[in-house]
């Protein structure tokens, strides 16, 4: 048998080339339900900064799926648990798979956003994240912000709970929100988000409740006359990853992903703060009447809503009702 020296060299070069060729970058999916707009969308901004940091500092590629492209929040967390989508940013859906997270929705719990950040970024938030990881297989890498929710209506200015009597308010199809509005003396009506504009236009409900940015960016202020900045619920975003996928990463890449998530959470909070501050001015400029309750008036709202919700929630949580006490303790230790 004769060997062609040129053929041998060519084959050797090809083999070395194959060995030296870099492995294809792993592509991971990041999904959320907000618009793909880094200037006005809290989740949109968080997703984009996460993508840029991760791709700039690791071999991972991040594919974004905004605006509910992969489904609603409930579907997203299920996909994350199954590993079909590695990273999701959700809010209310988290309490449906990790019941302890629902304590964050107890009305009039957080007096300000900085207090909420201190509690969520501190020992309480870390302990809650670990608990939810054990319950769901999803690792919470950071908390973002959906913002404080406020009441709007078409009938009259609301200064105290007494002003809510007889008014029908659209609430999310979440029992805790139903109990809250009942406790305040209003009439809660669970309605899907997509049906809200029609319900307001036709008078099926008199009002609704949402963060200021959501109200303005979705044109709800054009369907409502009055807003009360009572901030009854501080809604947090959870940036979570499939833990099995996260554990498959090398330590350096885990560090990059964790850092990117922290920055993304802070970005989401910043955009939400901007949306709130500008939103209040914008709705007033367009004719909406906005009222900020006094400390005494807010105390009346708290005294009406909190006991009813805490009693109901304790029954729902059972053995996990201890999380109500854990949150109260964290709040007592937070800088007010």
N, C-alpha and C positions, 0 to 999 in steps of 0.2 A: 504494500500500500504506500502511495506517495502522498506527501502533505505539501500543499501550497502555502508557503510562508506568509504571503500576503493575506490569504484567507484566514490563517490562524490569528494574525494581528488584528484583522477586522473583527473577527468573532470575539477576541479578547476585549477589544475596545467597546463593543456593544455590551458585553457582560458588565464591564466596569461602569458603563453609563447607566445601566439599569440599576446597579447597586447604589450609585450615587444620586439617582433621581429622588428628589424630595417627595415624601408621602403627601397625598392630596390633603389639603386642609379640611378638617372636620367642620361641617356646616351645622349650626344649631338654630333652632327656631324660637323666636321671641314673639309672643302674641298678647294683644290687649284689645279693648273695645273702644278706645278713644280715637279721635281723628289723628291722622298722621301729620301733625302740625307742631313743630317744635316751639313755635312762638306763643301759641295759645292753648295747646293741649298738654296737660300735666303728664299723662302717660306717654303721649307722643314724644315730648321732650326727653323724658326719662329713657325711653327706648333708644332714641338716637344717640344720646351721649353714652349709654351702655355699649352700643354697637361700636362706636368709634374708639372707646378705650380698649375694649376686648380685642378688636381687630388690630389696633395699633401696638398692643403689648403681648399678643400671643399668636399662635397659629390657627386659632379658631376663626371661623367666618360666621357672622350672625345675620340671619335672614329675618326681617321684620314682617309681621302680619298684623297691621293696625285695623282699627275701625270694625272689629268683629268679623274679620275675614275668615277666621276659623271657627266662629260661633260666639254664643253669649258667654258670660263669665262662668256659669255653671259648666258649660261644655269645655271651656278652657282648662279649668282645674282638673276635670276628668281626663283630658288629654295629657296634662302634665303628670298626673298620677300613673298613667299608662305608659309614659315615656314617648308618646307620639310628638309632643311639643315639650322642649326641655325647659323653657323659661316663660312664665306668664306674670302679668301684673294685674291684680284684681282687687276689688274692695269687698262688697257685701257677700260675695260667694264664699269667702274664706270661713265665715261663721257657720255656713251650712255643712262644711266637712270637718270643722274643728269648733265644736260648740263653745269652748271657752273664749274664743275670739269675740263672741257676741257681747261680752261685758263692755267692750269699747263703745258699744252703741247705747249704753245707759245714758239717758238724757241729762244734760247740764252737768256732765262729769268734769270736762276740761274747761277751766276758766279762760284759757288762751291757747293759741297754737304753740308758743314756746314751752308751756307746761306739758302739753301733749308730746312734744318732741323729747323732752327730758324723760318722761315716763317710758315712752316706746324705745328710746335708744339706750335706756338704762337697764338695770337688773330685771325689772318687771317684763319689759319687752323681750329680753333675751330668754327669760324663763318661759314666756308664752310661745316664743318661736320654737324652743326645744320641745315643749308639750305638743304643739301642732305637728312638728316633724314626726314625733312618735305616733301620733294619731293618723297621719295622712301620707307619710313618705315624701312630703314636700318641705324643703328647707327654706325658711324665710331668711333671705340675705339682707333685706332692708325694708323699711317702712317709708312709704311716700304719703301723699296727702290728697284726699278728695275735697276736704274742706268742711267748714261748719255749715250745717243745714239751717235754713231759715224759712219761716212761713210767709206765704203771700196769699192774697185773696181779693175778691172783687167787691165786697160788701162794705167793709169799714176798717178803720185803723185798729190794730190790735196792740194794746198797751199792757194788758194783764190777761190772765187766763179767763176772766169773766167775759172778755170780749170775744172769746172763741165759741161761746155757747150758741148752739143752733147752726153753726157753719159746717159744711161738708168739705173735708180735706182729702184730696187724693194722697194716698200713702203707697209705698212699695208693698208688694205682696209678702211682707215679713211681719209675723205676729207682734214682734216687739214694737214696731211703729204703730200698729193698731192700738196696743195697750197705752202707748204714750199719748196719742191724741185723745183717747177715751179719758185718761187721767186728767187731761187739761180741759175737758169739757166739750171738745169738738166731736164731730161725727166722722170717724175714719172710713174711707172707701178705698180698698185696695184696687188699683188699676195698673195695668202694664204701662211701661214707659212710652211705648209706641202709640198708645191710645190717649195719652195725656192731653195733647193740644186739642183734640176733638172734644174731650170731656170738659175742658175749660171753656171752649167756644160755645158749646151747647148748653152749659149750665148744669151738667150732670153733677159737677162739684163746684164749690165756691172758690176753693183754693188748693194749694199744693205746698210742698216743702222740698227745697233743694239748696245746694250751695249757690252763692251769688253768681259765680262764673258760669255755672250750668244754666241758671235762669236767663242770664243775658245772652250767652252764646247760642242758645236755642230759641231765642225770641219769646220766651214765656212772659217777659215783662210787658209785651204788647197785648197780652191777654189778661193781665192782672193790674189792678190799680194800686194796691197797697203791699208793702213789704215790711216785716218786722225783723230786725236783726237780733233775734234771740239766741242764735247759735245753739240750738237744742242738742244737736249731735255732731261730734267731731268724727268725720269719716276718714279712716286711714286706708291707704293702699298697701297691699302686701306684694313685694317682689319676691316670688318664690321660684325655686328650681326643683326639678326631679332629683332627689338625693342620690339615687343609684347612678344617674349620669354624672352628678357632681363628684361623687366618690371615685369615678373612673378616671378623672383628670389627674395629672401629676400635680404635686403640691404647688409648683410655681404658677401653673395655670389656674388652679383653685384660687390662689391669692389674687390674681388679676381679675377673675370673675367676681370675687367678693368685694374687691375695691371698686370695681365698676358699678356694682349694685348699690353700694353706699352713696357714690356720687350721683347715681341715677335717682335714688330716693330723695336726695337733697335738691336735685334739679326739679323734680316733680313738685316738691313743697314750694320752691321759689316761684314756679310758674303759677301754682294755685294761689299763692299770696298776691301775685300781680293781678290775676284774674278777679280776685275778690276786691282789691283796692280800686282797680279801674272800673270794675263792674258796678259798684255802688254809685260812682259818679255818672257812669253811662246811663243807668236806668233812671236816675233822677233827671238827667238832661233830656231824656225822652219822655218825661211826664209822670213817672211813677213816684208815689209818695213813700218815703222811707223813714221808719221810726226806729230809734235805738233805745231800748228799755233802760231804765235806771237800775242801779244795783238792787234797790228794794223791789222793783217790779220783777227782775230776774229771779230774785229769791222766791217770789210767789209762784213763778213757773216751775222752779226746781221742787218746791214743796208739794206741788200738785202732781208732777209727773214722776219724780224719782221713786217714791215709795211703791206706787202701783207697778211700775216696771220691774223694780228689784224683786218684789214679791213674786210676780209672774215668772221672772227669769230664774229665780232660785228654784222654783218648782220644775222648770224645764231642764235645768242643769243637773239637778240631783246631787250626786257626790261631787260634781265639778263646781258647785255653787261657791266653793272656797275661793274661786277666782274673783268673785265680787269683793271679798275681803282683801285679797292680795292687791287688787287695783286701788281700793280705798287707802291701803297702807302706803302704796307707792305715791299716791296723790298727796298724802299727808307729809311725805318726805321731800316732795318736789318744791322748788322755789316758786312761790305764788306771785 
